[in-house]
Amino acid sequence: MESLDNKVVVKICGVRTTDAAVAACEAGADIIGMIFTPSPRLIDVPAAQEIAQAVYASSPLASITSPLPQRPQFNADAPPEEYFNAWAEHITQIRRKGGRPLLTGVFQNQPLEHILEVARSVPLDMVQLHGTEPVEMAREIPVPVIKVFHVDDGFSLDGESDLLKTSHHAVILLDTKVAGTSQQGGRGVSFDWSIARALSDRGVPFLMAGGLTPENIGEAVGVGRPWGVDVSSGIETDKVKDPKKIRAFIHGAKDAR
């Protein structure tokens, strides 16, 4: 799937500092993710608010008191490819109109009330549900929801009945399921990109994560053909976001089309 400007959407996740956020903005990131669930990259609301202010300040079009338009209503009876493409186009448009990356909060198996409070307080443009939350939870969240589906050796698109459900999440995220840990994501482990390609071949846009780096992003996009890519540990040096790697990753992803 291709975004409206024929470029891969890039999400820089696990951002903890304003310096990393500004580097991502300057390099052309489309989405900045902040983690609000137990993780080495966990941040609190005050830190997220500082990051939000820095991101808003990166564009003369943006205002922290005027969040971007929130989730519209799309035809829930539409085929999945039509429904998810409508969301992809909407997200691309509001990113373009706002002139800045969209702010996403990552949560994993946390109470809905907590998610809503953080989303209001930062404020967030999107929410990412990265655990085993029921897809129905997305309907209770007033901003677009990215829902993760963890890929392992037994993963099958046909076996994931919730993945293509319409009227719930706005964006599908395929990420590697890491055995032996309850905290998924940010561990630098890839999955079989041909699984992503199979979803792309169905005409459904999605984000792809797991083990992506500046060195392999061109190949990953070429094989998986995602609408967007999501990276965290792959742009770090000594577990700190590296501006050079952020730039290299974003440019590599955008140039892959």
C-alpha positions, 0 to 999 in steps of 0.5 A: 500500500502507498500513502497519498504522497507515494512515500512510506509513513514512518513512525519513530517509537519509544521517544523519551526526550525533546531532542529525539522528538525534534530530530524526528521532526526535522528528518520527516517522521510522520508519527512519534510514539511515546510509551506509557506502559512498563518498558525501558522507554517508559515516560510519564505525562509531564515528559510527554507534554514537553515532547508534545510542545516541542513537536507542536513548535516544529510547525507554524501550523500547529497549536497545542490548544487545537489538536488535529481532527479526531476520528471520523466515521467510516462505513463499517460495512465496507470491505477491509481494504476499503475501510483501512485505506480510508483511514490511511488516507485520513491519517495522511491528510491530517499529518499533512495539514498539521505540518507535524508528526502525529503523537501516539501513546503506546499502551499494553493491557491497561485500563481504558480510564487510564488510556483516556486520561493520558490521551487527554492530558498530553494530548495525543492524536492517536493511541496504540494498543500493544497488548492483548486488548480486545479490538472492541476497546478501540471503539471506546477511544475517541482518537484513531487506534493502532492495534498490534497483532503479534507475529510468530511461527504460528501466525496466519492472516486467515487465523487472525479473525480480529485483524480485518474487523472494521469499525474498531481499530484504524491501523493494523500493526504487525510486530514480532511476538518475542517468546518468553517475555510479556513485554512485546516490541522494541527488542530488535527481532524481525518476523517473516516479511512475506507475511506482511507482503501477503497482507499488502497483496490483499490491498490492506494498508498496515504498519510493519515493525520488528527488527527494522534498522537503517541497514535493512529498511530498504529490503523490508519495504521492498519485501513487505510493501507496508503502508508504514514502518515503525522503529524503536531500538533500531535507531538507538545507540547504547539504548538512546535515540541516535539522531544520525540513525533516525535520519538514515532510517527515515530517508531509507524508508522514504527512498524505498518507494 
